[in-house]
C-alpha cells in the first residue's frame, strides 16, 4: 500500500513568523541608526505587544493541529520551530538595546 503525503497547507504561520522577524529587524535597525532615540521604542512597544499576542495565538493553533493531525506532525513541527525561532532573535535585540 502506497502512503500519500499530504503536506500541511497552512501558510499563515510562516508569513507571521517571517513578517514579525522583518518588522522587528527594521525597528531594531531604525533604533540603532537613530542613535538610541526613545521615540522609536515608543513606536516599537505596541508592535512588540501585538506580536507576542498574535504569535502566542498562532502557537496554540499549531499545537492544536499537531495533536489532531498526527500524519502531518513533521510539517506542523517545522512551522512551530520557525515560529519559535523569533524568540532568541528578539532577546538578542533586547539585550543590545538595554546595554
N, CA, C and O atoms as CSV, one atom per row, in Angstrom:
chain,resi,resn,atom,element,x,y,z
A,1,UNK,N,N,0.837,-1.176,0.000
A,1,UNK,CA,C,0.000,0.000,0.000
A,1,UNK,C,C,0.888,1.248,0.000
A,1,UNK,O,O,1.832,1.354,0.783
A,2,UNK,N,N,0.581,2.148,-0.854
A,2,UNK,CA,C,1.369,3.352,-1.005
A,2,UNK,C,C,0.847,4.436,-0.049
A,2,UNK,O,O,-0.358,4.656,0.068
A,3,UNK,N,N,1.778,5.096,0.622
A,3,UNK,CA,C,1.409,6.177,1.528
A,3,UNK,C,C,1.473,7.500,0.778
A,3,UNK,O,O,2.470,7.815,0.127
A,4,UNK,N,N,0.419,8.249,0.880
A,4,UNK,CA,C,0.378,9.560,0.229
A,4,UNK,C,C,0.644,10.618,1.289
A,4,UNK,O,O,-0.029,10.673,2.318
A,5,UNK,N,N,1.638,11.456,1.015
A,5,UNK,CA,C,1.992,12.520,1.951
A,5,UNK,C,C,1.254,13.791,1.558
A,5,UNK,O,O,1.510,14.371,0.503
A,6,UNK,N,N,0.340,14.215,2.414
A,6,UNK,CA,C,-0.369,15.467,2.203
A,6,UNK,C,C,0.236,16.517,3.118
A,6,UNK,O,O,0.035,16.468,4.331
A,7,UNK,N,N,0.977,17.470,2.555
A,7,UNK,CA,C,1.607,18.474,3.419
A,7,UNK,C,C,0.559,19.359,4.088
A,7,UNK,O,O,-0.537,19.565,3.568
A,8,UNK,N,N,0.926,19.868,5.241
A,8,UNK,CA,C,0.062,20.773,5.988
A,8,UNK,C,C,0.041,22.096,5.238
A,8,UNK,O,O,1.072,22.758,5.124
A,9,UNK,N,N,-1.110,22.484,4.728
A,9,UNK,CA,C,-1.221,23.593,3.783
A,9,UNK,C,C,-1.367,24.981,4.407
A,9,UNK,O,O,-1.663,25.938,3.692
A,10,UNK,N,N,-1.174,25.112,5.685
A,10,UNK,CA,C,-1.332,26.419,6.309
A,10,UNK,C,C,-0.068,27.249,6.108
A,10,UNK,O,O,1.018,26.836,6.515
A,11,UNK,N,N,-0.204,28.406,5.488
A,11,UNK,CA,C,0.932,29.269,5.209
A,11,UNK,C,C,0.963,30.511,6.103
A,11,UNK,O,O,1.949,31.247,6.107
A,12,UNK,N,N,-0.106,30.744,6.853
A,12,UNK,CA,C,-0.184,31.936,7.681
A,12,UNK,C,C,0.884,31.943,8.775
A,12,UNK,O,O,1.393,33.006,9.130
A,13,UNK,N,N,1.225,30.782,9.308
A,13,UNK,CA,C,2.218,30.733,10.380
A,13,UNK,C,C,3.600,31.132,9.866
A,13,UNK,O,O,4.351,31.813,10.563
A,14,UNK,N,N,3.933,30.708,8.651
A,14,UNK,CA,C,5.219,31.091,8.063
A,14,UNK,C,C,5.232,32.587,7.764
A,14,UNK,O,O,6.217,33.273,8.035
A,15,UNK,N,N,4.139,33.084,7.206
A,15,UNK,CA,C,4.051,34.513,6.913
A,15,UNK,C,C,4.135,35.337,8.184
A,15,UNK,O,O,4.778,36.387,8.200
A,16,UNK,N,N,3.495,34.876,9.247
A,16,UNK,CA,C,3.535,35.583,10.519
A,16,UNK,C,C,4.951,35.594,11.089
A,16,UNK,O,O,5.428,36.636,11.537
A,17,UNK,N,N,5.618,34.461,11.076
A,17,UNK,CA,C,6.974,34.378,11.619
A,17,UNK,C,C,7.946,35.256,10.833
A,17,UNK,O,O,8.741,35.988,11.423
A,18,UNK,N,N,7.882,35.183,9.518
A,18,UNK,CA,C,8.780,35.989,8.681
A,18,UNK,C,C,8.429,37.473,8.796
A,18,UNK,O,O,9.324,38.314,8.882
A,19,UNK,N,N,7.144,37.798,8.799
A,19,UNK,CA,C,6.722,39.196,8.926
A,19,UNK,C,C,7.129,39.798,10.252
A,19,UNK,O,O,7.592,40.938,10.299
A,20,UNK,N,N,6.963,39.045,11.336
A,20,UNK,CA,C,7.374,39.524,12.648
A,20,UNK,C,C,8.881,39.744,12.692
A,20,UNK,O,O,9.350,40.737,13.247
A,21,UNK,N,N,9.633,38.828,12.113
A,21,UNK,CA,C,11.085,38.973,12.077
A,21,UNK,C,C,11.499,40.220,11.290
A,21,UNK,O,O,12.351,40.984,11.744
A,22,UNK,N,N,10.907,40.426,10.126
A,22,UNK,CA,C,11.282,41.564,9.284
A,22,UNK,C,C,10.944,42.885,9.967
A,22,UNK,O,O,11.772,43.796,9.989
A,23,UNK,N,N,9.744,43.001,10.524
A,23,UNK,CA,C,9.345,44.251,11.164
A,23,UNK,C,C,10.196,44.531,12.400
A,23,UNK,O,O,10.618,45.667,12.616
A,24,UNK,N,N,10.450,43.507,13.212
A,24,UNK,CA,C,11.270,43.729,14.399
A,24,UNK,C,C,12.707,44.087,14.024
A,24,UNK,O,O,13.338,44.897,14.704
A,25,UNK,N,N,13.227,43.495,12.955
A,25,UNK,CA,C,14.569,43.839,12.498
A,25,UNK,C,C,14.622,45.265,11.968
A,25,UNK,O,O,15.595,45.980,12.206
A,26,UNK,N,N,13.588,45.682,11.254
A,26,UNK,CA,C,13.544,47.072,10.772
A,26,UNK,C,C,13.471,48.055,11.933
A,26,UNK,O,O,14.150,49.081,11.914
A,27,UNK,N,N,12.659,47.759,12.943
A,27,UNK,CA,C,12.577,48.642,14.106
A,27,UNK,C,C,13.895,48.668,14.882
A,27,UNK,O,O,14.313,49.724,15.357
A,28,UNK,N,N,14.542,47.530,15.009
A,28,UNK,CA,C,15.839,47.465,15.673
A,28,UNK,C,C,16.876,48.283,14.906
A,28,UNK,O,O,17.642,49.038,15.505
A,29,UNK,N,N,16.899,48.133,13.589
A,29,UNK,CA,C,17.831,48.893,12.762
A,29,UNK,C,C,17.551,50.384,12.853
A,29,UNK,O,O,18.478,51.190,12.931
A,30,UNK,N,N,16.283,50.751,12.842
A,30,UNK,CA,C,15.918,52.164,12.979
A,30,UNK,C,C,16.376,52.721,14.326
A,30,UNK,O,O,16.850,53.855,14.402
A,31,UNK,N,N,16.237,51.936,15.377
A,31,UNK,CA,C,16.688,52.372,16.703
A,31,UNK,C,C,18.203,52.568,16.726
A,31,UNK,O,O,18.692,53.557,17.271
A,32,UNK,N,N,18.939,51.641,16.143
A,32,UNK,CA,C,20.400,51.745,16.112
A,32,UNK,C,C,20.832,52.940,15.264
A,32,UNK,O,O,21.725,53.689,15.658
A,33,UNK,N,N,20.207,53.119,14.109
A,33,UNK,CA,C,20.582,54.222,13.220
A,33,UNK,C,C,20.183,55.587,13.775
A,33,UNK,O,O,20.786,56.601,13.424
A,34,UNK,N,N,19.161,55.616,14.645
A,34,UNK,CA,C,18.747,56.896,15.231
A,34,UNK,C,C,19.524,57.203,16.512
A,34,UNK,O,O,19.179,58.132,17.241
A,35,UNK,N,N,20.568,56.425,16.785
A,35,UNK,CA,C,21.439,56.622,17.943
A,35,UNK,C,C,20.669,56.555,19.254
A,35,UNK,O,O,20.884,57.372,20.149
A,36,UNK,N,N,19.783,55.592,19.361
A,36,UNK,CA,C,19.077,55.347,20.607
A,36,UNK,C,C,17.936,56.301,20.888
A,36,UNK,O,O,17.643,56.581,22.051
A,37,UNK,N,N,17.284,56.809,19.853
A,37,UNK,CA,C,16.148,57.703,20.038
A,37,UNK,C,C,15.010,56.926,20.703
A,37,UNK,O,O,14.578,55.890,20.200
A,38,UNK,N,N,14.531,57.440,21.840
A,38,UNK,CA,C,13.486,56.736,22.580
A,38,UNK,C,C,12.137,56.760,21.866
A,38,UNK,O,O,11.257,55.964,22.192
A,39,UNK,N,N,11.964,57.642,20.916
A,39,UNK,CA,C,10.707,57.682,20.162
A,39,UNK,C,C,10.497,56.379,19.379
A,39,UNK,O,O,9.365,55.930,19.197
A,40,UNK,N,N,11.583,55.790,18.928
A,40,UNK,CA,C,11.484,54.510,18.219
A,40,UNK,C,C,10.973,53.434,19.176
A,40,UNK,O,O,10.182,52.580,18.778
A,41,UNK,N,N,11.415,53.468,20.424
A,41,UNK,CA,C,10.934,52.498,21.403
A,41,UNK,C,C,9.451,52.690,21.692
A,41,UNK,O,O,8.725,51.719,21.906
A,42,UNK,N,N,9.003,53.940,21.699
A,42,UNK,CA,C,7.582,54.215,21.912
A,42,UNK,C,C,6.749,53.626,20.773
A,42,UNK,O,O,5.648,53.121,20.996
A,43,UNK,N,N,7.270,53.693,19.579
A,43,UNK,CA,C,6.583,53.118,18.420
A,43,UNK,C,C,6.671,51.588,18.446
A,43,UNK,O,O,5.722,50.910,18.051
A,44,UNK,N,N,7.792,51.046,18.903
A,44,UNK,CA,C,8.042,49.608,18.841
A,44,UNK,C,C,7.287,48.821,19.908
A,44,UNK,O,O,6.967,47.656,19.671
A,45,UNK,N,N,6.986,49.400,21.075
A,45,UNK,CA,C,6.340,48.638,22.139
A,45,UNK,C,C,4.954,48.129,21.778
A,45,UNK,O,O,4.650,46.973,22.072
A,46,UNK,N,N,4.101,48.930,21.157
A,46,UNK,CA,C,2.802,48.361,20.755
A,46,UNK,C,C,2.951,47.217,19.750
A,46,UNK,O,O,2.210,46.235,19.803
A,47,UNK,N,N,3.915,47.353,18.836
A,47,UNK,CA,C,4.159,46.257,17.902
A,47,UNK,C,C,4.627,45.011,18.645
A,47,UNK,O,O,4.170,43.906,18.350
A,48,UNK,N,N,5.525,45.177,19.595
A,48,UNK,CA,C,6.045,44.036,20.348
A,48,UNK,C,C,4.924,43.337,21.111
A,48,UNK,O,O,4.853,42.108,21.123
A,49,UNK,N,N,4.065,44.099,21.735
A,49,UNK,CA,C,2.952,43.514,22.473
A,49,UNK,C,C,1.994,42.779,21.533
A,49,UNK,O,O,1.566,41.661,21.823
A,50,UNK,N,N,1.664,43.408,20.417
A,50,UNK,CA,C,0.781,42.760,19.435
A,50,UNK,C,C,1.437,41.510,18.860
A,50,UNK,O,O,0.766,40.499,18.650
A,51,UNK,N,N,2.744,41.570,18.603
A,51,UNK,CA,C,3.460,40.405,18.084
A,51,UNK,C,C,3.454,39.243,19.053
A,51,UNK,O,O,3.309,38.089,18.648
A,52,UNK,N,N,3.612,39.545,20.342
A,52,UNK,CA,C,3.578,38.489,21.353
A,52,UNK,C,C,2.200,37.836,21.384
A,52,UNK,O,O,2.090,36.611,21.432
A,53,UNK,N,N,1.169,38.640,21.358
A,53,UNK,CA,C,-0.196,38.111,21.422
A,53,UNK,C,C,-0.519,37.264,20.189
A,53,UNK,O,O,-1.015,36.145,20.318
A,54,UNK,N,N,-0.243,37.790,19.009
A,54,UNK,CA,C,-0.583,37.071,17.771
A,54,UNK,C,C,0.255,35.805,17.623
A,54,UNK,O,O,-0.267,34.766,17.217
A,55,UNK,N,N,1.548,35.875,17.947
A,55,UNK,CA,C,2.391,34.684,17.854
A,55,UNK,C,C,1.971,33.627,18.867
A,55,UNK,O,O,2.056,32.434,18.576
A,56,UNK,N,N,1.524,34.032,20.039
A,56,UNK,CA,C,1.038,33.079,21.037
A,56,UNK,C,C,-0.226,32.381,20.550
A,56,UNK,O,O,-0.377,31.170,20.708
A,57,UNK,N,N,-1.128,33.149,19.960
A,57,UNK,CA,C,-2.348,32.553,19.406
A,57,UNK,C,C,-2.005,31.556,18.301
A,57,UNK,O,O,-2.575,30.465,18.253
A,58,UNK,N,N,-1.086,31.919,17.422
A,58,UNK,CA,C,-0.680,31.016,16.340
A,58,UNK,C,C,0.003,29.773,16.902
A,58,UNK,O,O,-0.206,28.675,16.387
A,59,UNK,N,N,0.810,29.924,17.943
A,59,UNK,CA,C,1.471,28.779,18.567
A,59,UNK,C,C,0.445,27.784,19.097
A,59,UNK,O,O,0.563,26.582,18.860
A,60,UNK,N,N,-0.557,28.279,19.810
A,60,UNK,CA,C,-1.584,27.375,20.342
A,60,UNK,C,C,-2.420,26.749,19.225
A,60,UNK,O,O,-2.856,25.604,19.345
A,61,UNK,N,N,-2.641,27.483,18.156
A,61,UNK,CA,C,-3.350,26.925,16.999
A,61,UNK,C,C,-2.545,25.771,16.390
A,61,UNK,O,O,-3.095,24.713,16.082
A,62,UNK,N,N,-1.246,25.989,16.224
A,62,UNK,CA,C,-0.406,24.936,15.655
A,62,UNK,C,C,-0.292,23.739,16.599
A,62,UNK,O,O,-0.252,22.595,16.145
A,63,UNK,N,N,-0.241,23.989,17.886
A,63,UNK,CA,C,-0.199,22.877,18.844
A,63,UNK,C,C,-1.475,22.039,18.771
A,63,UNK,O,O,-1.430,20.813,18.864
A,64,UNK,N,N,-2.608,22.713,18.604
A,64,UNK,CA,C,-3.885,22.002,18.468
A,64,UNK,C,C,-3.882,21.146,17.197
A,64,UNK,O,O,-4.343,20.005,17.213
A,65,UNK,N,N,-3.365,21.697,16.108
A,65,UNK,CA,C,-3.279,20.933,14.859
A,65,UNK,C,C,-2.299,19.774,14.991
A,65,UNK,O,O,-2.501,18.716,14.393
A,66,UNK,N,N,-1.247,19.967,15.764
A,66,UNK,CA,C,-0.262,18.907,15.975
A,66,UNK,C,C,-0.893,17.706,16.671
A,66,UNK,O,O,-0.565,16.558,16.371
A,67,UNK,N,N,-1.792,17.982,17.595
A,67,UNK,CA,C,-2.468,16.902,18.321
A,67,UNK,C,C,-3.495,16.204,17.434
A,67,UNK,O,O,-3.611,14.979,17.462
A,68,UNK,N,N,-4.238,16.976,16.650
A,68,UNK,CA,C,-5.344,16.404,15.877
A,68,UNK,C,C,-4.949,15.858,14.505
A,68,UNK,O,O,-5.722,15.118,13.896
A,69,UNK,N,N,-3.787,16.201,14.019
A,69,UNK,CA,C,-3.348,15.717,12.705
A,69,UNK,C,C,-2.014,14.970,12.841
A,69,UNK,O,O,-0.971,15.503,12.461
A,70,UNK,N,N,-2.037,13.754,13.374
A,70,UNK,CA,C,-0.778,13.043,13.623
A,70,UNK,C,C,-0.006,12.696,12.344
A,70,UNK,O,O,1.216,12.551,12.394
A,71,UNK,N,N,-0.677,12.562,11.223
A,71,UNK,CA,C,0.014,12.216,9.977
A,71,UNK,C,C,0.811,13.391,9.414
A,71,UNK,O,O,1.626,13.206,8.511
A,72,UNK,N,N,0.585,14.594,9.936
A,72,UNK,CA,C,1.285,15.777,9.425
A,72,UNK,C,C,2.149,16.438,10.498
A,72,UNK,O,O,2.419,17.638,10.437
A,73,UNK,N,N,2.570,15.659,11.462
A,73,UNK,CA,C,3.332,16.217,12.586
A,73,UNK,C,C,4.659,16.823,12.164
A,73,UNK,O,O,5.090,17.822,12.740
A,74,UNK,N,N,5.307,16.245,11.178
A,74,UNK,CA,C,6.606,16.773,10.757
A,74,UNK,C,C,6.451,18.190,10.196
A,74,UNK,O,O,7.215,19.084,10.557
A,75,UNK,N,N,5.479,18.396,9.327
A,75,UNK,CA,C,5.258,19.719,8.739
A,75,UNK,C,C,4.851,20.739,9.798
A,75,UNK,O,O,5.331,21.872,9.798
A,76,UNK,N,N,3.969,20.330,10.692
A,76,UNK,CA,C,3.491,21.246,11.726
A,76,UNK,C,C,4.615,21.566,12.706
A,76,UNK,O,O,4.737,22.703,13.162
A,77,UNK,N,N,5.427,20.579,13.026
A,77,UNK,CA,C,6.552,20.801,13.940
A,77,UNK,C,C,7.553,21.792,13.359
A,77,UNK,O,O,8.102,22.621,14.085
A,78,UNK,N,N,7.789,21.710,12.061
A,78,UNK,CA,C,8.705,22.658,11.416
A,78,UNK,C,C,8.144,24.076,11.482
A,78,UNK,O,O,8.899,25.030,11.673
A,79,UNK,N,N,6.847,24.223,11.328
A,79,UNK,CA,C,6.224,25.541,11.406
A,79,UNK,C,C,6.285,26.083,12.832
A,79,UNK,O,O,6.471,27.283,13.033
A,80,UNK,N,N,6.128,25.211,13.812
A,80,UNK,CA,C,6.251,25.635,15.208
A,80,UNK,C,C,7.682,26.088,15.498
A,80,UNK,O,O,7.887,27.113,16.149
A,81,UNK,N,N,8.661,25.339,15.025
A,81,UNK,CA,C,10.059,25.718,15.229
A,81,UNK,C,C,10.390,27.048,14.563
A,81,UNK,O,O,11.125,27.861,15.123
A,82,UNK,N,N,9.855,27.264,13.385
A,82,UNK,CA,C,10.070,28.537,12.699
A,82,UNK,C,C,9.455,29.686,13.488
A,82,UNK,O,O,10.058,30.751,13.619
A,83,UNK,N,N,8.269,29.466,14.004
A,83,UNK,CA,C,7.601,30.487,14.808
A,83,UNK,C,C,8.388,30.768,16.087
A,83,UNK,O,O,8.537,31.924,16.483
A,84,UNK,N,N,8.884,29.728,16.728
A,84,UNK,CA,C,9.628,29.901,17.975
A,84,UNK,C,C,11.054,30.428,17.760
A,84,UNK,O,O,11.693,30.887,18.706
A,85,UNK,N,N,11.545,30.365,16.538
A,85,UNK,CA,C,12.904,30.846,16.271
A,85,UNK,C,C,13.023,32.357,16.439
A,85,UNK,O,O,14.134,32.869,16.571
A,86,UNK,N,N,11.915,33.078,16.436
A,86,UNK,CA,C,11.959,34.520,16.649
A,86,UNK,C,C,12.316,34.887,18.082
A,86,UNK,O,O,12.832,35.979,18.323
A,87,UNK,N,N,12.056,34.012,19.026
A,87,UNK,CA,C,12.282,34.334,20.432
A,87,UNK,C,C,13.754,34.638,20.725
A,87,UNK,O,O,14.033,35.692,21.297
A,88,UNK,N,N,14.717,33.768,20.364
A,88,UNK,CA,C,16.113,34.110,20.668
A,88,UNK,C,C,16.599,35.352,19.923
A,88,UNK,O,O,17.425,36.103,20.442
A,89,UNK,N,N,16.098,35.568,18.727
A,89,UNK,CA,C,16.490,36.753,17.963
A,89,UNK,C,C,16.012,38.014,18.668
A,89,UNK,O,O,16.759,38.984,18.787
A,90,UNK,N,N,14.773,38.000,19.132
A,90,UNK,CA,C,14.238,39.174,19.811
A,90,UNK,C,C,14.915,39.407,21.155
A,90,UNK,O,O,15.100,40.558,21.549
A,91,UNK,N,N,15.292,38.344,21.872
A,91,UNK,CA,C,16.058,38.517,23.104
A,91,UNK,C,C,17.413,39.147,22.810
A,91,UNK,O,O,17.882,39.998,23.565
A,92,UNK,N,N,18.040,38.731,21.715
A,92,UNK,CA,C,19.313,39.327,21.301
A,92,UNK,C,C,19.140,40.818,21.041
A,92,UNK,O,O,19.955,41.619,21.501
A,93,UNK,N,N,18.100,41.205,20.318
A,93,UNK,CA,C,17.831,42.632,20.075
A,93,UNK,C,C,17.592,43.373,21.382
A,93,UNK,O,O,18.090,44.483,21.571
A,94,UNK,N,N,16.832,42.761,22.282
A,94,UNK,CA,C,16.514,43.390,23.569
A,94,UNK,C,C,17.790,43.629,24.374
A,94,UNK,O,O,17.966,44.711,24.935
A,95,UNK,N,N,18.676,42.646,24.441
A,95,UNK,CA,C,19.904,42.802,25.216
A,95,UNK,C,C,20.814,43.862,24.619
A,95,UNK,O,O,21.497,44.569,25.360
A,96,UNK,N,N,20.841,43.988,23.313
A,96,UNK,CA,C,21.655,45.037,22.680
A,96,UNK,C,C,21.071,46.412,23.003
A,96,UNK,O,O,21.817,47.344,23.304
A,97,UNK,N,N,19.769,46.542,22.946
A,97,UNK,CA,C,19.138,47.833,23.222
A,97,UNK,C,C,19.322,48.236,24.683
A,97,UNK,O,O,19.562,49.407,24.979
A,98,UNK,N,N,19.212,47.281,25.589
A,98,UNK,CA,C,19.324,47.597,27.012
A,98,UNK,C,C,20.757,47.824,27.453
A,98,UNK,O,O,20.985,48.354,28.540
A,99,UNK,N,N,21.718,47.440,26.648
A,99,UNK,CA,C,23.122,47.627,27.012
A,99,UNK,C,C,23.632,48.965,26.686
A,99,UNK,O,O,24.800,49.260,26.939
